[in-house]
Amino acid sequence: MRVREAIRVENLHYRYPDGTYALKGVSLCVGEGESVAIVGPNGAGKTTLLLHFNGILRGSGKVFVFGEEVTSRNLLAVRKLVGLVFQDPDDQLFMPTVLEDVAFGPLNLGLSQEEAVKRAINALEMVGMSYAANKSPHQLSFGERKRVAIATVLAMEPKVLVLDEPTANLDPRSRRQLLSLLRRLEVTKIVATHDLDAALFLCDKAILMDDGQIVAIGETREIFSDEALMEAHGLEVPPSILALQSRSD
């Protein structure tokens, strides 16, 4: 059975106002239900690409979400479908309490106060943060704020969850808890990360970017095991694969 396309990008180019070319003809497809890692060195264009998936940035080329081209006329509808979690949770948390932060998105969708709060409570339960509902986000640890930031997106009930460096700056326990949470979520996931072991844990498919272009797409373990490919693009074979290779030698 053919998998429905969740995200399709066709010949996407993007140049920042300072003249920096961040994307140079990117084309890709992510199927509904897939978990896809986007990896590459700093400056590869990963975050810039993510910001096109729900129309925060608009370059030349085309982006489709479930078959509909992203345009200025349908941005609200697109953002209901594609939820973006930024690298820094403080970019998403600004209300006096956690519950108000998580209910903010549903309220902006036009839901009633009762329904928005219901969604917020459910999203906080999903990420294991119900106990913090009435706390200020600034009273929480970085890892807790990460989970609340994810809850703010889950409360919108998106069909695609896009995450930028979800494990960055987390201690080992918080990282492990977050990865377990993300793996359980039954939505299409697109994860940009430098944490290649996390990408292996979460994603069956990987897209390798460098200098604004896609240089490889394929099965995550196969790409990450290619030492020459990884070295050529500023990456290293992750420790978990090296450990397996050592045991098999």
QUIMOPE-V579917 format. One line per field, one symbol per residue. phi: phi as a letter, one per 40 degrees, with the letter a starting at -180 (. if undefined). psi: psi as a letter, one per 40 degrees, with the letter a starting at -180 (. if undefined). burial: b if it has 9 or more other C-alpha atoms within 8 Angstrom, else e. A space follows every 50 residues. Layout:
phi=???
psi=???
burial=???
This chain:
phi=.cccccbbbbfcbabcdcgcccbbgcbaabccgcbbcbbicdgchccdcd cccbgcbbbchbbbbfgbccbccbcccccccbbbbccccccbbaccbdcc cccdcdcccgccdccccccccccccccgbdcbdcccdccccdcccdcccc ccccccfccbbbbbfcccgccdccccccccccccccbcbbbcaccccccc ccbcbbbcbafgbcbabicdccccccccccccbgbbdcdcccccccccc
psi=hhhhhdhhhhfhihhideehhdhgfhhihhiheihhhhiiihededdddd eddfedihaiaihhhfehhhiddfddddeddhhhhidhdeeeheididdd ddedddddeeiiddddddddddddddeffdeedeihdeeiiddddddddd dddddefiehhhhhfdeheiidddddddddddddhgihhhhhiegddddd ddhdiihhihfeiheihahdddddegddddddffiihiddddddddde.
burial=eeeebbbbbbbbbbbeeeeebbbbbbbebbbbebbbbbbbbebbbbebbb bbbbbeeebebbbbbebeebeeeebeebbbbbbbbbbebeebbebebbbb bbbbbbbeeebeeeebbebbbbbbbbbebeeebebbbeebebbbbbbbbb bbbbbbebbbbbbbbbbeebeeebbeebbebebeeebbbbbbbebbbbbb ebbbbbbbbbbbbbeebbbbbebbebbeebbebebebbeebbeeeeeee
